[in-house]
Amino acid sequence: MGRGSNGQSRLVVIGGDAAGMSAASQARRHKSSAELEILALEAGEHTSYSACGIPYFVAATVPEAQDLVVRDPATFAHRHHIEVRTRCEVTKIDLDRRVVRTAHADGSAGEEPFDQLMLATGALPRRPDLPGADAEGVFGVQTLTDGIELRAEIEERAPRRAVVVGGGYIGLEMAEAFLQRGMVVDLIEALPEPMSTLDPDMGGLVREALREMGVNFHPNTPVTGFEAPEGRVRAVHTAGGGHEADIVVLGLGTRPNSDLARAAGIAIGPTGGVAVDARMRTSAPGVWAAGDCVETFHRVSRAPVAIALGTHANKQGRVAGDNIGGGYARFPGVVGTALTKVCGLEVARTGLNEAQAHRAAYMFDTVTVESSTRAGYYPGAGAITVKLLAERGSGRLLGGQIVGCENAGKRIDVLATALWNEMTVADMAGMDLGYAPPFAPVWDPVLIAARKLAERR
Amino acid sequence: MGRGSNGQSRLVVIGGDAAGMSAASQARRHKSSAELEILALEAGEHTSYSACGIPYFVAATVPEAQDLVVRDPATFAHRHHIEVRTRCEVTKIDLDRRVVRTAHADGSAGEEPFDQLMLATGALPRRPDLPGADAEGVFGVQTLTDGIELRAEIEERAPRRAVVVGGGYIGLEMAEAFLQRGMVVDLIEALPEPMSTLDPDMGGLVREALREMGVNFHPNTPVTGFEAPEGRVRAVHTAGGGHEADIVVLGLGTRPNSDLARAAGIAIGPTGGVAVDARMRTSAPGVWAAGDCVETFHRVSRAPVAIALGTHANKQGRVAGDNIGGGYARFPGVVGTALTKVCGLEVARTGLNEAQAHRAAYMFDTVTVESSTRAGYYPGAGAITVKLLAERGSGRLLGGQIVGCENAGKRIDVLATALWNEMTVADMAGMDLGYAPPFAPVWDPVLIAARKLAERR
């Protein structure tokens, strides 16, 4: 193998963000530039940035967009001998000729040959197919460019009323950002509760907290259109009436951006993500994929899932890069851990929620306990609610959800680690977790929940 | 079995704190007062209080001593039908006659018969056998009464210079308390670094932080005596010179208070703690023990250890109570997790440190990584250092230590859970831990450490 007469081969990476650049960097650790030429093609302007940080940049909690950029193209070129071309969109993958076709910002087109190809095309935001959805003042927060434009709008036009469509992670984080910017915030959700990756009872705690923070939360409220009389949004119309808006953010989730792969005949899985094996190989020889564009193995449901999250993208990209470079690495799958905060409320989940457990054909019991983040007498102790699901009979932990004040959320890691190890709640109840009054009550909330669920069964 | 003519049997509990009252309460859940009479005898004045909270009461972070008391004797009597006698010391256990001999505060003595006996005699503070160690102004912080006397001394005499002897958990917490009280603090430690349950390199981080907080830390400094010309302490003498002191606290650790059991012929283990099996049975039929007075199984070293910690006492007491009440429960052992903070510094450890791993005949590799508690660009991100030990060959995690700013310490729970499950560092490196910028960098510090140690091997 190897295109050049000198035995050098060529890796082309489509997508210059977390997965793509992790793969490129890791491949470089295995192979020198004399052995492997690496070219990364990025449709946008920025490489290797923290997309998860965009809401905090919009809030001005993070001062500069540049703060979110981990490495820029010049750094990749100089330190890693990886060429990155931004504003370079790949329009087609030709597997027979082993080239990708490119379109550049200046209107020109080209072709780039590859020996190995790394797909890291990310996710596409879901946009409602509704009148006015592309009006001025309606924003997504998918890319850093989106975030920069949104913040510029806030700082230039000083909008007073924000409408956030979608009550998931991005919706909550943007609601927080707009509150911090001093705006009136309406949060519109089609389902009965926010945070639909939680069970509705736990989502209800988030709803109550949102109201206390001053967010106008509108459940069961599908959006029907956007009023934009002169091309600029003025209101959001819903089944329950209109909501005035100087600015609108869409947080309706994402889908894997697998269109290029599909068009090239690369296998797509049931979730719409590129199908990969544990080494991040696609169905096409020499073609790898990682990050938001792929689907991945869920260790509890044993089914493929598409989860857009930077931490998975980084790990998967690293695994792909190891394998591309001639090493051996496997991505072990996920347990569906996710974590966010909105003002003083922390929200976390891992494993399967009730609906997911039903779908995965588990019978299960649940427990919900209310406890305290610290010893009750210690200043700053606050409420934490922990819900656990365990398989009936075996008592195996299937999932957990946490809603609470500061220091509540990261406790999800204990549940994620327990899930990883297929622990039973009875075994969990005896665990030797860290105890001291500033950190936990003498029975950690996680242990109380596990014990109560073990006793119930 | 059963003493009374009506088939009622009698449980006597020696020690009315965490282990004893947990056992009593749990036994009561199984057996009504018609079936089981329960009498708890407590030498001190208080029952069922958080001993771990005493430093925070001394600091006045916790306003009232009563805040630390979970349940008082009246509550036990009314709600649980458990009789508690305070200021009632047990002076002898007579296994042949199945009675305990008691001595009361008023000088009277008595005997109490039992069918089952629960030993929850706690730990005794190590006191140096040095001149002046019992002078006025020299305090322990073992019991709530100690804490009340110490706080009264501070509030009545307004001492300006405090000397803390011993740089372990209690020593650090008392140093914090005295700083918060506005005192000049000297912390005297016989070993080279504070926190000897950490390896010296990690202890060194604690030492540096103590100095930054304004604590005068004196390593390698054995105490040689206490200067108390008129019965009140005025200075602490050490191998390295004298230190003026208006008040002195001894934090030299504890030993299991197993003297009564030993005198009764009950088996004592190699650590000096009462030997118990997983059901918390001692060598004597019908005699149980739990809490700081027992030794317990360490799941990593597979050797008995004596660890005085409220969370173990509660769990073990509960196990004993289940079994006393006719149920079936086992205490699964510990992995040696401990956690504290001193001002802004959080310190945590679990499993074996290097010296302990050597003693347990493990060959091992270590890694130490410096990372950030949050995404680097997120406000409040601060330093965290994670050290891991893994067995050579297998890569099995043997222990971990964490020193860092706020939000660093409780991450020890991931390591404790991994140890519980005998995970390898390679398996840990792939775990799906919670990620969001306010909570962690995209690679959690724990994952980075596991990955680097897995790569090194």
Contacts between the chains, C-beta under 8 A, distances in Angstrom:
chain1	res1	chain2	res2	distance
A	18	B	442	7.2
A	50	B	375	6.3
A	50	B	377	7.2
A	50	B	437	6.6
A	50	B	442	6.8
A	52	B	375	7.6
A	52	B	435	7.5
A	52	B	436	6.2
A	52	B	437	5.5
A	52	B	442	7.6
A	53	B	375	6.2
A	53	B	377	6.1
A	53	B	378	7.3
A	53	B	437	5.0
A	56	B	377	7.6
A	56	B	378	6.3
A	56	B	437	6.0
A	56	B	438	7.8
A	61	B	378	7.2
A	61	B	379	6.0
A	62	B	377	5.0
A	62	B	378	6.9
A	62	B	379	8.0
A	67	B	377	4.1
A	68	B	377	6.1
A	309	B	435	6.7
A	310	B	435	6.7
A	310	B	442	5.0
A	311	B	432	7.8
A	311	B	433	7.7
A	311	B	435	3.9
A	311	B	442	5.3
A	311	B	443	7.3
A	311	B	444	7.8
A	312	B	432	7.7
A	314	B	442	5.3
A	314	B	443	6.4
A	315	B	430	6.7
A	331	B	430	7.1
A	332	B	427	7.4
A	332	B	430	4.0
A	333	B	432	7.9
A	334	B	432	4.6
A	335	B	432	4.7
A	336	B	432	7.2
A	337	B	432	4.6
A	337	B	433	6.3
A	337	B	434	5.1
A	337	B	435	7.7
A	338	B	434	7.1
A	338	B	436	7.9
A	339	B	434	3.6
A	339	B	435	6.5
A	339	B	436	4.7
A	339	B	439	5.6
A	340	B	436	5.2
A	341	B	436	7.1
A	341	B	438	5.3
A	341	B	439	7.6
A	348	B	434	5.6
A	350	B	432	7.3
A	350	B	434	7.5
A	375	B	50	6.3
A	375	B	52	7.6
A	375	B	53	6.2
A	377	B	50	7.1
A	377	B	53	6.0
A	377	B	56	7.6
A	377	B	62	5.0
A	377	B	67	4.1
A	377	B	68	6.1
A	378	B	53	7.2
A	378	B	56	6.3
A	378	B	61	7.3
A	378	B	62	6.9
A	379	B	61	6.0
A	379	B	62	8.0
A	407	B	407	7.5
A	407	B	410	7.1
A	409	B	434	6.7
A	409	B	439	6.2
A	410	B	407	7.1
A	410	B	410	6.7
A	410	B	411	7.3
A	410	B	434	5.9
A	410	B	439	5.4
A	410	B	440	7.4
A	411	B	410	7.3
A	411	B	413	7.3
A	412	B	434	4.6
A	413	B	411	7.3
A	413	B	413	6.8
A	413	B	414	4.8
A	413	B	433	4.7
A	413	B	434	5.6
A	413	B	444	7.8
A	413	B	446	8.0
A	414	B	413	4.8
A	414	B	414	6.7
A	414	B	417	5.4
A	416	B	431	6.6
A	416	B	432	5.5
A	416	B	433	5.7
A	416	B	434	6.8
A	417	B	414	5.4
A	417	B	417	4.1
A	417	B	418	6.0
A	417	B	421	7.6
A	417	B	431	6.2
A	417	B	433	7.6
A	418	B	417	6.0
A	420	B	423	8.0
A	420	B	427	7.8
A	420	B	431	5.5
A	420	B	432	7.1
A	421	B	417	7.6
A	421	B	421	3.9
A	421	B	423	6.8
A	423	B	420	8.0
A	423	B	421	6.8
A	427	B	332	7.4
A	427	B	420	7.8
A	430	B	315	6.7
A	430	B	331	7.1
A	430	B	332	4.0
A	431	B	416	6.6
A	431	B	417	6.2
A	431	B	420	5.4
A	432	B	311	7.8
A	432	B	312	7.7
A	432	B	333	7.9
A	432	B	334	4.6
A	432	B	335	4.6
A	432	B	336	7.2
A	432	B	337	4.6
A	432	B	350	7.3
A	432	B	416	5.5
A	432	B	420	7.1
A	433	B	311	7.7
A	433	B	337	6.3
A	433	B	413	4.7
A	433	B	416	5.7
A	433	B	417	7.6
A	434	B	337	5.1
A	434	B	338	7.1
A	434	B	339	3.6
A	434	B	348	5.7
A	434	B	350	7.5
A	434	B	409	6.7
A	434	B	410	5.9
A	434	B	412	4.6
A	434	B	413	5.5
A	434	B	416	6.8
A	435	B	52	7.4
A	435	B	309	6.7
A	435	B	310	6.7
A	435	B	311	3.9
A	435	B	337	7.7
A	435	B	339	6.5
A	436	B	52	6.2
A	436	B	338	7.9
A	436	B	339	4.7
A	436	B	340	5.2
A	436	B	341	7.1
A	437	B	50	6.6
A	437	B	52	5.5
A	437	B	53	4.9
A	437	B	56	6.0
A	438	B	56	7.8
A	438	B	341	5.4
A	439	B	339	5.6
A	439	B	341	7.6
A	439	B	409	6.2
A	439	B	410	5.4
A	440	B	410	7.4
A	442	B	18	7.2
A	442	B	50	6.8
A	442	B	52	7.6
A	442	B	310	5.0
A	442	B	311	5.3
A	442	B	314	5.3
A	443	B	311	7.3
A	443	B	314	6.4
A	444	B	311	7.8
A	444	B	413	7.8
A	446	B	413	8.0
